[in-house]
Amino acid sequence: MATTTPKHQRSEGALAAASGLTAFACVMLIMCGILDVFRGIMAIANDDVFVNTRNYVFQFDLTSWGWIHLTLGVIAVGVGIGLAMTATWARVMGVVIASLLIIANFLSLPYYPFWSLTMIALYGFTIWGLCVVEPDTEY
C-alpha cells in the first residue's frame, strides 16, 4: 500500500529546495539587473565602446539601447529586491522582466554578442528558478 504526503505537509527538503531556487532567482535578478544598468550607462555615456553595425534589421541608436537596458535593469533590481522580501507579485514580475530582458539582449546581439549571449543564459536560469517552484510554496 502506497502512502502519499498531503500537500500541506511537505518535507523540509522540498521547502529548502523552493527557498533555494527563489533565492537563486533573487540573486540572479539583482546581479544581472546591476550589470544591465552598467551596460546601459556605458552605452548612454560612450557609444564608441560597442561595435556599430550598419545593416541590421533592428537598428537603434546605441543611446536608445542604453536607455532600454538601463530601464529594464533598474526594474530587474527592484523585482529582485521584491523576491528577497518574499512578495508574491515579484515571482510573476520576475518571469516577465527576465523574458523582456532576454528579448532585449537578443536584439542587441550585433552590438555586443558575447555579453548578450551570457546575459540571455543567466536570465534563462532565472526564469527556470522562478518557474520550478510550486506556486503555493511558502519560502
C-alpha positions, -999 to 999 in steps of 0.1 A, spaced: 0 0 0 15 33 -11 11 64 11 12 99 -1 20 130 18 -8 156 18 0 188 0 0 208 32 26 185 49 56 190 27 90 177 36 117 201 48 137 191 17 110 204 -6 108 237 13 146 240 13 147 235 -25 119 260 -31 137 285 -9 170 279 -26 155 283 -61 138 315 -51 170 328 -35 189 319 -67 164 338 -89 165 368 -65 203 370 -66 204 365 -104 178 393 -110 197 417 -87 231 408 -102 220 408 -138 200 439 -133 230 457 -119 251 445 -149 224 458 -173 223 491 -155 261 494 -160 258 484 -196 231 510 -202 252 537 -186 281 527 -208 260 529 -239 245 562 -230 278 578 -220 301 565 -247 287 549 -279 322 542 -292 327 513 -268 304 490 -287 305 475 -322 284 496 -346 267 478 -374 251 494 -404 228 468 -419 208 453 -391 171 448 -391 165 461 -356 187 491 -359 186 516 -330 209 542 -319 232 528 -292 220 555 -268 185 541 -273 198 506 -264 215 522 -234 182 536 -221 164 503 -227 189 483 -208 192 509 -180 154 509 -175 149 472 -176 180 467 -153 165 491 -127 132 472 -128 150 438 -125 168 450 -94 135 462 -79 119 428 -87 149 410 -72 145 430 -40 108 421 -40 118 385 -42 141 389 -13 111 403 7 91 372 -5 65 393 -23 41 372 -43 39 397 -72 77 395 -76 77 359 -88 54 367 -117 71 400 -125 105 382 -123 95 359 -151 81 389 -171 111 411 -167 136 383 -173 117 375 -205 118 411 -217 155 413 -209 161 381 -229 144 398 -259 164 430 -254 196 411 -252 187 391 -283 180 422 -303 213 437 -292 234 407 -303 251 425 -332 264 453 -309 279 431 -281 274 394 -290 293 376 -262 278 397 -234 243 394 -248 246 356 -250 259 355 -215 230 376 -202 205 355 -221 218 324 -204 217 340 -170 181 353 -174 171 318 -187 183 303 -155 165 329 -136 132 321 -153 138 284 -147 144 291 -109 111 310 -107 90 286 -126 102 253 -110 89 263 -75 53 254 -69 30 285 -67 17 277 -32 51 270 -16 59 293 13 96 303 13 
